[in-house]
Amino acid sequence: MTTDLTPELAATIEEAFAKRDRANMGPTIAFFEKLLSEHPDNPYVLYEVGGSYDTAGQEEKAVGYYERALPGLTGETRRKCLLQYGSTLRNLDRFDESLAVFKDACAEYPESDSLRVFKALTLHAAGKHDKALATLLLVIADKVDSAEIKRYEAAIRGNADYLANLG
């Protein structure tokens, strides 16, 4: 059985994802579990099964699927899986593991603003409020293109550096 994301498999996943009902994930979980039985160990299907359990609030179950999927994923799907995995670890109060995932993910995908935002959420949840705010200030300085932000960019970056280096 292939572990690739064929065009047919991608279309099947996309169609199922479009039909999901976040308020009732049972049918989506059942669909992806069946798809996994047809494509055992396919990392893209494993990722979708994990995401379905995650959306349903079954984070403990999702973690195992994400962990199995990650070694075989590449590109945008890998980035999304890392984000969801790190976020799920945070929701399970596994802050050190979550921060390690986000540290590595941000190094692998330095252009990803969403990874930095979710890293900030983990920092905040772990009680590292200064570092969380510093992370978000850098996202603002890097990405908000307004005359006001540009005018105060040096101050924003300076405050971010100060906050990041507190206790």
C-alpha positions as CSV (number, residue, x, y, z in Angstrom):
1,M,0.0,0.0,0.0
2,T,1.4,3.4,-0.9
3,T,2.1,6.1,1.6
4,D,1.9,8.8,-1.1
5,L,-0.8,11.3,-1.5
6,T,-2.2,10.4,-4.9
7,P,-4.5,12.8,-6.7
8,E,-7.4,10.4,-6.0
9,L,-6.7,10.2,-2.3
10,A,-6.3,13.9,-2.1
11,A,-9.6,14.5,-3.7
12,T,-11.3,12.0,-1.4
13,I,-9.8,13.7,1.7
14,E,-10.7,17.1,0.4
15,E,-14.3,16.1,-0.2
16,A,-14.7,14.5,3.2
17,F,-13.1,17.5,4.9
18,A,-15.6,19.8,3.1
19,K,-18.5,17.7,4.4
20,R,-17.5,17.6,8.0
21,D,-19.7,19.0,10.7
22,R,-17.6,20.3,13.6
23,A,-20.6,19.9,15.9
24,N,-21.0,16.2,15.0
25,M,-17.6,14.7,14.1
26,G,-18.8,11.0,14.4
27,P,-19.4,10.6,10.7
28,T,-16.1,12.2,9.8
29,I,-14.2,10.1,12.2
30,A,-15.9,6.9,10.9
31,F,-15.1,8.0,7.3
32,F,-11.4,8.6,7.9
33,E,-11.1,5.4,10.0
34,K,-12.5,3.4,7.1
35,L,-10.2,5.3,4.7
36,L,-7.3,4.4,7.0
37,S,-8.3,0.7,6.8
38,E,-8.0,1.0,3.0
39,H,-4.7,2.9,3.2
40,P,-3.0,1.6,6.3
41,D,-0.1,3.7,7.6
42,N,-0.7,6.4,5.0
43,P,0.6,9.5,6.8
44,Y,-1.9,11.8,5.1
45,V,-4.8,9.6,6.2
46,L,-3.3,9.3,9.7
47,Y,-3.1,13.0,9.9
48,E,-6.8,13.4,8.9
49,V,-7.9,10.7,11.4
50,G,-5.9,12.6,14.1
51,G,-7.4,15.9,13.1
52,S,-10.9,14.5,13.2
53,Y,-10.5,13.1,16.8
54,D,-8.8,16.4,17.7
55,T,-11.8,18.5,16.4
56,A,-14.1,16.1,18.3
57,G,-12.3,17.0,21.6
58,Q,-10.6,13.6,21.8
59,E,-7.1,15.0,22.1
60,E,-5.5,12.0,23.7
61,K,-6.6,9.8,20.8
62,A,-5.4,12.4,18.3
63,V,-1.9,12.6,19.6
64,G,-1.0,9.0,18.5
65,Y,-2.3,9.6,15.0
66,Y,-0.3,12.8,14.7
67,E,2.9,11.1,16.0
68,R,2.5,8.2,13.5
69,A,1.8,10.7,10.6
70,L,4.6,13.2,11.1
71,P,7.6,11.1,9.8
72,G,5.9,10.6,6.5
73,L,4.5,14.1,5.9
74,T,6.1,16.9,3.9
75,G,5.3,20.5,3.0
76,E,2.1,22.2,4.0
77,T,0.5,19.1,5.5
78,R,3.5,18.5,7.7
79,R,3.3,22.2,8.9
80,K,-0.4,21.8,9.7
81,C,0.2,18.5,11.5
82,L,3.0,20.1,13.6
83,L,0.7,23.0,14.5
84,Q,-2.2,20.7,15.5
85,Y,0.1,18.3,17.4
86,G,1.7,21.1,19.3
87,S,-1.7,22.7,20.1
88,T,-3.1,19.4,21.2
89,L,-0.2,18.8,23.5
90,R,-0.9,22.2,25.0
91,N,-4.6,21.3,25.5
92,L,-3.4,18.2,27.4
93,D,-1.2,20.4,29.7
94,R,1.9,18.9,28.2
95,F,3.5,22.3,27.8
96,D,7.2,21.3,27.6
97,E,6.4,18.9,24.8
98,S,4.3,21.4,23.0
99,L,7.0,24.1,23.3
100,A,9.6,21.6,21.9
101,V,7.3,20.9,18.9
102,F,6.7,24.6,18.2
103,K,10.4,25.4,18.6
104,D,11.3,22.7,16.0
105,A,8.4,23.6,13.8
106,C,9.2,27.3,13.8
107,A,12.8,26.5,12.8
108,E,11.5,24.2,10.0
109,Y,8.9,26.7,8.8
110,P,10.2,30.1,9.8
111,E,7.7,31.9,7.5
112,S,4.7,30.4,9.3
113,D,2.9,33.1,11.3
114,S,0.3,30.5,12.6
115,L,3.1,28.4,14.2
116,R,4.4,31.5,16.1
117,V,0.8,32.4,17.2
118,F,0.2,28.9,18.5
119,K,3.6,28.8,20.2
120,A,2.6,32.0,22.0
121,L,-0.6,30.3,23.2
122,T,1.5,27.5,24.6
123,L,3.8,30.0,26.3
124,H,0.9,31.7,27.8
125,A,-0.7,28.5,29.0
126,A,2.6,27.5,30.6
127,G,2.6,30.7,32.6
128,K,5.3,32.4,30.4
129,H,3.2,35.4,29.7
130,D,6.1,37.8,28.9
131,K,7.5,35.4,26.3
132,A,4.1,34.9,24.9
133,L,3.5,38.6,24.4
134,A,7.1,39.0,23.0
135,T,6.3,36.3,20.4
136,L,3.1,38.1,19.4
137,L,4.8,41.5,19.3
138,L,7.3,40.1,16.8
139,V,4.5,38.7,14.6
140,I,2.9,42.2,14.6
141,A,6.2,43.9,13.8
142,D,6.9,41.4,11.0
143,K,3.5,41.2,9.4
144,V,1.3,44.2,10.2
145,D,1.9,46.7,7.3
146,S,0.6,50.0,8.6
147,A,2.2,53.4,8.9
148,E,1.5,53.4,12.7
149,I,3.2,50.0,13.2
150,K,6.1,50.9,10.9
151,R,6.6,54.2,12.8
152,Y,7.0,52.3,16.2
153,E,8.5,49.1,14.8
154,A,11.9,49.7,16.6
155,A,10.0,50.2,19.9
156,I,7.8,47.2,19.4
157,R,10.9,45.0,18.6
158,G,12.8,46.5,21.6
159,N,9.9,45.7,23.9
160,A,9.6,42.2,22.4
161,D,13.3,41.6,23.1
162,Y,13.0,42.9,26.7
163,L,10.0,40.7,27.4
164,A,11.6,37.7,25.9
165,N,14.6,38.0,28.2
166,L,12.7,38.5,31.5
167,G,13.0,35.8,34.1
